[in-house]
Amino acid sequence: MGLLLKIILFGVAVWAAWKTFHRWKSLFDRFVGKPDPPPAAPRPPPAEPLPVRRGPVEDTVQCAGCGAYLPASAEKCSQCGRPQPQGRSST
């Protein structure tokens, strides 16, 4: 037998096995039934929206020493301790 004929016969055999498997599986599912999906967990009630806090907004300046942002009213940096230049203070 030629190689092409063997490949074709192999393909037909695989196709037949595939179709037979699906046919038996569908018959099994029809008589036994598909398994039930697991029940979904109950959803928690919706949370209350967070209250909006409105407060004053302060100007900030960047420290020349460490680069941290601090309020313009601060006299020195809280991270590196460097005093703020006099021209940048808002008071």
C-alpha positions as CSV (number, residue, x, y, z in Angstrom):
1,M,0.0,0.0,0.0
2,G,1.2,3.5,-0.7
3,L,2.0,6.0,1.9
4,L,-0.7,8.4,0.9
5,L,-3.4,5.6,1.2
6,K,-2.1,4.8,4.7
7,I,-2.3,8.4,5.8
8,I,-5.9,8.7,4.4
9,L,-6.9,5.5,6.2
10,F,-5.4,6.7,9.4
11,G,-7.3,10.0,9.1
12,V,-10.6,8.2,8.5
13,A,-9.9,5.9,11.5
14,V,-9.2,8.9,13.8
15,W,-12.3,10.7,12.5
16,A,-14.5,7.6,13.1
17,A,-13.1,7.2,16.6
18,W,-13.8,10.9,17.3
19,K,-17.3,10.8,16.1
20,T,-18.0,7.5,18.0
21,F,-16.7,9.1,21.2
22,H,-18.9,12.2,20.8
23,R,-21.9,10.1,20.0
24,W,-21.5,7.9,23.1
25,K,-20.8,11.0,25.2
26,S,-24.0,12.8,24.0
27,L,-26.0,9.7,24.7
28,F,-24.5,9.4,28.2
29,D,-25.3,13.1,28.9
30,R,-28.8,12.7,27.7
31,F,-29.6,9.8,30.0
32,V,-27.5,10.7,33.0
33,G,-27.4,14.4,32.7
34,K,-24.7,16.9,32.8
35,P,-23.2,17.7,36.3
36,D,-24.7,20.7,38.0
37,P,-22.5,23.8,38.2
38,P,-21.4,24.6,41.8
39,P,-23.7,27.2,43.4
40,A,-22.5,30.7,43.3
41,A,-21.5,32.4,46.5
42,P,-24.1,34.9,47.7
43,R,-23.1,38.5,46.9
44,P,-22.6,40.8,49.8
45,P,-25.0,43.8,50.0
46,P,-23.7,46.9,48.3
47,A,-21.5,49.0,50.5
48,E,-22.6,52.5,51.5
49,P,-20.7,55.2,49.5
50,L,-17.9,56.8,51.5
51,P,-18.6,60.4,52.7
52,V,-16.8,63.0,50.7
53,R,-14.4,65.0,52.9
54,R,-14.0,68.5,51.8
55,G,-11.2,70.4,53.4
56,P,-8.8,73.3,52.7
57,V,-6.2,72.7,50.0
58,E,-2.7,73.8,50.9
59,D,0.0,74.9,48.5
60,T,3.1,72.7,48.5
61,V,6.7,73.3,47.6
62,Q,9.5,70.8,46.9
63,C,12.4,70.6,49.3
64,A,15.7,71.5,47.6
65,G,17.6,68.9,49.7
66,C,15.6,65.7,49.5
67,G,12.9,66.4,46.9
68,A,9.9,65.8,49.3
69,Y,6.8,67.9,48.9
70,L,5.8,69.8,52.0
71,P,3.3,72.5,52.9
72,A,4.4,76.0,52.0
73,S,3.7,77.1,55.5
74,A,6.3,74.7,57.0
75,E,9.4,76.3,58.2
76,K,11.7,73.3,57.6
77,C,11.5,69.9,55.8
78,S,10.2,67.1,58.0
79,Q,12.4,64.5,56.3
80,C,15.8,66.1,56.0
81,G,15.5,69.0,58.4
82,R,16.7,71.6,55.8
83,P,15.1,75.1,56.4
84,Q,12.9,76.5,53.6
85,P,14.3,79.5,51.7
86,Q,12.7,82.8,52.9
87,G,11.3,83.7,49.5
88,R,9.2,80.6,49.2
89,S,7.2,80.8,52.5
90,S,3.6,81.8,52.1
91,T,3.3,83.5,55.6
